[in-house]
Amino acid sequence: MLGRVNHIAIVVPDLGKAVASYRDTLGASVSAPQSLPEHGVTVVFVELPNTKVELLEPLGEGSPIRSFLDKNPSGGMHHICYEVDDILVARDSLIERGARVLGAGEPKTGAHGRPVLFLHPKDFFGTLIELEQV
């Protein structure tokens, strides 16, 4: 069911500082910021040869990652995203096997313009899992 790792997401308290650190200190190629109001975040992607790192900053007071930063003021790893061929088939198979899909269970459009779903971290050893259809 799972394909390759699409990205690893890190919540940051200041996206500008995080971009400067990855770009200027680590020498990484970083995308332009993209606001995703539906998800309550602003994101950039650090492009690597084998995957991406997504840096997330809260967008607005109602952002779902605001509470993450309240608990982790310096930021930290938020989720890992795996690619799947068919997100609806993956969702139905996972639900059948007892996994919990967050939200209403319907895919939303992610930062890459593709359907995404999130799986409950308690079902995966404390790690929030994102699935992205490729």
NUFI-902455 format. One record per residue (C-alpha): x, y negated, z. Coordinates in steps of 0.05 Angstrom, whole numbers, padded with zeros to 5 digits, always signed. Layout:
# residues N
XYZ;...
# end
This chain:
# residues 134
+00000+00000+00000;+00053-00051+00020;+00099-00081-00031;+00159-00124-00019;+00166-00177+00035;+00140-00242+00004;+00162-00288+00060;+00176-00296+00134;+00141-00356+00165;+00171-00401+00218;+00130-00455+00254;+00170-00519+00264;+00153-00581+00304;+00183-00628+00252;+00182-00606+00179;+00229-00662+00157;+00283-00641+00207;+00274-00568+00189;+00281-00582+00115;+00344-00622+00127;+00373-00566+00170;+00360-00512+00118;+00380-00556+00059;+00439-00595+00087;+00467-00547+00139;+00452-00479+00107;+00456-00503+00035;+00388-00473+00017;+00342-00494-00039;+00277-00520-00008;+00211-00534-00044;+00172-00598-00038;+00121-00601+00019;+00052-00575+00004;-00008-00592+00048;-00059-00536+00056;-00119-00567+00091;-00158-00501+00088;-00104-00469+00130;-00088-00531+00173;-00014-00532+00155;+00039-00566+00112;+00090-00517+00084;+00155-00514+00047;+00190-00453+00020;+00264-00438+00028;+00282-00399-00035;+00328-00340-00024;+00353-00288-00074;+00311-00232-00043;+00252-00268-00009;+00229-00335+00018;+00225-00368+00086;+00162-00409+00097;+00169-00468+00144;+00101-00490+00172;+00081-00553+00208;+00012-00567+00236;-00034-00609+00192;-00082-00646+00237;-00104-00635+00309;-00147-00575+00291;-00089-00536+00261;-00089-00462+00281;-00014-00466+00294;-00020-00524+00342;-00029-00476+00401;+00033-00437+00377;+00075-00501+00384;+00043-00516+00451;+00070-00448+00476;+00135-00453+00436;+00153-00528+00431;+00217-00513+00392;+00179-00470+00342;+00192-00398+00323;+00175-00340+00278;+00100-00339+00264;+00085-00283+00214;+00112-00237+00160;+00078-00234+00092;+00076-00170+00051;+00054-00164-00021;-00003-00119-00041;-00030-00102-00111;-00104-00109-00093;-00122-00147-00030;-00193-00121-00027;-00172-00049-00033;-00118-00061+00020;-00168-00096+00066;-00219-00040+00061;-00166+00014+00072;-00138-00022+00133;-00207-00033+00164;-00223+00041+00152;-00159+00057+00190;-00178+00013+00249;-00138-00051+00233;-00172-00118+00248;-00174-00172+00194;-00175-00242+00222;-00230-00292+00205;-00289-00270+00164;-00249-00217+00128;-00253-00252+00061;-00189-00274+00026;-00170-00347+00024;-00125-00380-00027;-00054-00384+00000;+00004-00430-00014;+00022-00393-00078;-00049-00398-00105;-00062-00325-00092;-00111-00289-00045;-00086-00278+00026;-00112-00245+00090;-00084-00241+00160;-00083-00180+00205;-00089-00182+00281;-00021-00182+00314;-00045-00135+00370;-00053-00081+00317;+00019-00090+00293;+00062-00093+00356;+00054-00168+00368;+00069-00189+00296;+00018-00229+00256;+00016-00198+00186;-00004-00235+00123;-00022-00197+00060;-00016-00232-00007;-00042-00204-00072;+00009-00207-00128;
# end
